[in-house]
């Protein structure tokens, strides 16, 4: 059974309300602990890709002041718009340098809420989080579309998911950013990058990258924490990485 436009719109709206929407009329508060780390750019080097391919990100950030410890980065896959019970932490890493590659495996099949086509096909969300000393300071969310490329599968999806023919496309050009206060190592002088309503600095361009930090992207709506640590399922591997870029236009009803 194919996923209808109505179902896609409804799921997109559910995901937006739970994960990616800003609060209405957010109020900007002055913090005694201004951000010490700003994400400059996030690229997804293999997009679009097969569903079971690993996610291969390239992340660039800047530290306003030296940090005593490394940052922890995590990638979370939202398995269901209905419950955070099926959120999977795909991988995590520690990084002290301001540019690095972050590769994480695809979500484990056995941790998804169902392997029925109606549950797998359509729109979901992935989230990149960054923490310092176990305190999260930023989340970056992206919509992901899961689909078949073959026309016959689009019209009549098989009753059992064909993982080999399943593809994904991440809307990498339109991240949704949520920031959190963090005490860092100590209170330091504020940076011009701290002002949410200030002008954006120039960023890299290209269909596989997206600038971060613009005023319209900085929201106050927190995202729920991950529940499960993903483990590779039987017969599942990262697959080969093929370079490519692209995104999916999502219309929210």
N, C-alpha and C positions, 0 to 999 in steps of 0.2 A: 504493500500500500504506500503510495507516494505521500510525502509531506505537503500539505496544502499551503497556499500563501497565507491563509488565515492562521494556521498552526504556527508558521514561522513568525508572523507578526506577534502572535500572543506570547510565544516563548521569548522573543526578543524583548518585548515589553516587560515580562517577568524578570528577565536577567537584568535589564536596565534598572528596574526599581530596587532590586536586591543588591546589585553589585556596583553599578556604574553611574547612577544618577547623583547629581549634586543635591544638597538640601535646598529647599526653596529660599531665595533671598539670603544666601549665606553671609554671616557677619565675619569680617576680618578682625582678628584680635592680635595685638602686639605681643610678641613672646619675648621672655627674658632669655630664651635659648634659640637664637635664630638658626636657620639651617646651615650646617657646616659642609654638606654634600649636595651638589646639584647634578642631576642626570643631564648630560649634554646630548646624547643620542642613543637610540636603540635600533639595531638592524636585525632583521630575520633573514639569514642568508639563503635559506631554502624555503621559498614561499612563492606559489603554492607547492604542495608536496603530497605524497601519499600519507594516509592516516597513520600508519605505523612507522613512518620515518621519524628520526630524532629531531627535536627542535634545536636549531643551531643559531643562537643569538650572538651578536657582537655589541657589547655595552661600553659606552664611554661616559665618564663622570669626572667632576672636578671637586677637590676638597678645598674649601675656603681657608682652612687652617690645618696644620698637621694633626693626624689622628693617632692615638696610642695603639689602637688595635685595627684589625682588618674588618671589612664589611661582610655581612652574610647576605647572599642572594638566593632566592627560592623561586621556583616556577610551579604554579598551582593550576590544575585543570579542573574546571567545574563540570562534574559529570551529570548534574541534573539541575534544572531551574527550580525544581520543586523543593529540594532539600540539600543542605550543605553536607549531609551525611556522606554524599558521594564525591566530595571534593578530594582530589588526589594531589599530594605533593610529589611532583615528578622527579625533582632533584634539587640539590642545594650546593653552594660552593662558597668559599671564603676568598675575598679578593682585596689586595692592598694597592694594586696598581690601577691607574685611572683608565685603562683600556684593556679589555679581556674578552675572550670567547667563552660563552656559557652554553654547553650542550646538555640537553636533558632528553630522556627517552620518551616515547609516546605513552599515552595512558594505558594502563593494564586493562585488558578486556574484562577480566574476572572481577574488577572493582567497579565497573560501570553498573548503573542501576538495572540495566537490561541489555541484552544484545539483540532485541527486536529492532527492525529497521526504524519504526516510529520513534524509538528512543535515541537512536544513534544519528540519524540523518537530521540536518537542520543546523540551527544556530546555538552556540554555547559561548563560554568565555574562558580565556586563560589569563592568569595574573602573575606578574613579576613583582616580588616584594624585596625590599632591602632593609636590613636591620643593623644597628650598631650596639654592641654590648647587650644583645638579646632584646633590644627595644626597636620595634619597627618604626621607620621614619617616612617611608613612601611606598605606595602601591601603584602599579601601572597595569591597567586592564585593557584587553583587546577582545573584540568579537571574533569568533571562529565559525566558519561555515563548513559542514561536513557533507559530502555529496559524492555521487557517481558522475564520471565524465561521459560514459557511454549513453547514447540516446535511449537505447532500449531499457537500460537500467533506470534512467531518469523517469521514463513513463511507467514502468512496471518493476519496481525494486524486487529482488528475490526475497522470499519469505525469511531466509536466513542471511545475515550480513555476509557479504563477500569482502573480507578484509583486504584482499589483494587488489581489488578494484576501487577501494574507498579512498577518497582524497580529502584534503583539508585546505582551506584558504583563510589566512589570518588578516584581519583588517588592520594592518600594521600602520597605515597612514593616519589613523584616528585613535590614538591612545586616550584613555581616561585616567587622570592622575589624581590620587588622594595623598595628602601629606599629613604627617603627625608630628607633634612636638617631641623633641628628644633632648635630654640634658647634655649629651655629648660628653666631652672631657671637662669643660668648664664654660662659663659664659664668656663670649668674645664679642668683639665689635661687629655690629650688623654689616651685612654686605648689600650692595645695590641689587643683587639677585634675589634678596629676601622679599621684596615688595611684590605681592601677587598681581597688583594692577600696573606695574611698571612695564616699560617696553621690553620686548623679548630680544635676546641676543641672537645673532645669526647662527644658523645651524646648517648641518649637512643636508643635501638634497638627494632626491632619487626615490624611485617607487618602492624601494625596499627599506627605507628609513623614514623616521618621523621626528620632527623637533619636539622637544619637551620643555615645559616651563611657561608657556603662554598663559596669560591671565585666565582665559576661558577654560583652560584645562585643569585649573587648581581648585579642587572641591574639598568639602569637609565630610562627605559621607563615607564612614568606615566600611570596609569589606569584612565579611566573616573569616575567621581563621581556618586553615585547612584541617581536615579531620583524619585523613588517612595518608600514610606514606606508601606510594605506589611501588609495587614489585613487578618485575617482568613476568608476564603470564606464560603459560606453556606454548612453545613454538613462536614466541614473539621476540623480535630483535629490533634494533634501532634502524636497520636498513641503510641504504646508501644515501648520501647527501648530494642533491643536485641543486646547483645554484639557480635562483629564479626569484622574481619579485612579483608582488601584486596584492590586491586587496579586494574586498567584497563590499559593495554598497548595501547598507542595511536600512530599510525603512521601518521606523518604529510607529506602530499604530497609535 
